[in-house]
Amino acid sequence: MSHDPSPMPALRPWLARKWSEDVEEDLLELKIEQVSRPKVGQSNETVLFTATATRTDGHRLREDLVLRVQPPPDGIFDEPDVVREARVLQGLDRAAGVPVPRVRWVEPASDLLGRPFFVMAQVPGRVPGAKPSIHSAGWLPTLSADERRTLWDSAMDTLVAVHQTDWRSDLDFLRQGGDADHLAAHLRRLTGWYENTVRGRAYPITDAALRWLHEGLPNLTPSESVLVWGDARVGNMLFGPDHRVAAALDWEVATVGPAQIDVAHWLVFDEFATVSTPALDGFPDKEASIEAYVSRSGRPLPDLDYYEVLQCFFLATTLIRQTDARVRVGDLDPSTTMGHGNVVTVLLARRLGLTAPEISADYHRHRQDPAEQKEQPS
């Protein structure tokens, strides 16, 4: 699909059938219009569109929708599973504590578009642009400090709500073993993904980080298992005109485990976004962010340093995958050092007391891509 400018001709009869089943009559004159592909997201394929159809009584129906197609296995993740992501969204929608786009239809077969997919409702709003930083590009800098604080508070409340979700009721399929083994299972899965990524190549900092994580695992304080978003950050939330969260996006790596995984991811992304850019007024610093989470959730965060290394390792691995993908299509020379010479490996080296790598010129260009503003979920 990534090489097909429009999957819509193939999607149209499927959509007509699914929509007709919903309204319990054969819809007429189904049209797909306003098709666009947002230039955002690195782990999914997304198409925005508007569908219209006519009921037998002449009444015209209209829905603004999002097509989410499973990426190929040579993308960010080895075994992408878009049906699993749809199930997460459906579970969250039933739980009702976290705002998410409503899944309309799911297609687990690959016959139609070459890979499984689902269709969800568009949620009006906008998401902060990520490049080069939400603190320097896009629309967040145009807000007042009070407006940004409203946005941040709503985002933090959303994270707390994620961790308060009763995952055993609607999301038990995310379980990776017994409660005491969720983190160990998570680390085993990350290890396999990393090994498949590097394929025997030496990456000294991430190699050292993986050893450190395995060595430190037995010494951690046991923590309650919660629903883990896996990519918790302000940049994965869609905000309405009141600067409050309208939808939480991107649930590909949702799992069950300690809340520290998400909090550490949030903190690492904050650090990442402010390495060369001062934080905007209205965004609390690290200590205040931790205090806000603990006070709102009532949940302690032991061993948070360990989880920060874990999430730096996760993000560093995604950058190796992105580098390899760009080498495959000819965007980068095979000699590039972007996979290990980047800001994330610098942050990882600092935490482990290792010599930081020189940042690759390719990485600087990668981060300076023009910011794209998400006006719809992706």
Sequence and secondary structure as in RCSB ss.txt:
>XXXX:A:sequence
MSHDPSPMPALRPWLARKWSEDVEEDLLELKIEQVSRPKVGQSNETVLFTATATRTDGHRLREDLVLRVQPPPDG
IFDEPDVVREARVLQGLDRAAGVPVPRVRWVEPASDLLGRPFFVMAQVPGRVPGAKPSIHSAGWLPTLSADERRT
LWDSAMDTLVAVHQTDWRSDLDFLRQGGDADHLAAHLRRLTGWYENTVRGRAYPITDAALRWLHEGLPNLTPSES
VLVWGDARVGNMLFGPDHRVAAALDWEVATVGPAQIDVAHWLVFDEFATVSTPALDGFPDKEASIEAYVSRSGRP
LPDLDYYEVLQCFFLATTLIRQTDARVRVGDLDPSTTMGHGNVVTVLLARRLGLTAPEISADYHRHRQDPAEQKE
QPS
>XXXX:A:secstr
 TT S  HHHHHHHHHHHHHHHHTS  EEEEEEEEE  S  SS EEEEEEEEEE TTS EEEEEEEEEE   TTS
SSSS  HHHHHHHHHHHHHH SS    EEEEE  STTTSS EEEEE    BB   SS TTTSSSGGGS HHHHHH
HHHHHHHHHHHHHHS HHHH GGG  SSGGGHHHHHHHHHHHHHHHHHTT   HHHHHHHHHHHHHGGGS    E
EEE SS SGGGEEE TTSSEEEE   TT EEEETHHHHHHHHHHHHHHTSSS   TTS  HHHHHHHHHHHH   
 TTHHHHHHHHHHHHHHHHHHHHHHHHHTTSS TT  TTTSSHHHHHHHHHHT       HHHHHHHTS    BS
S  
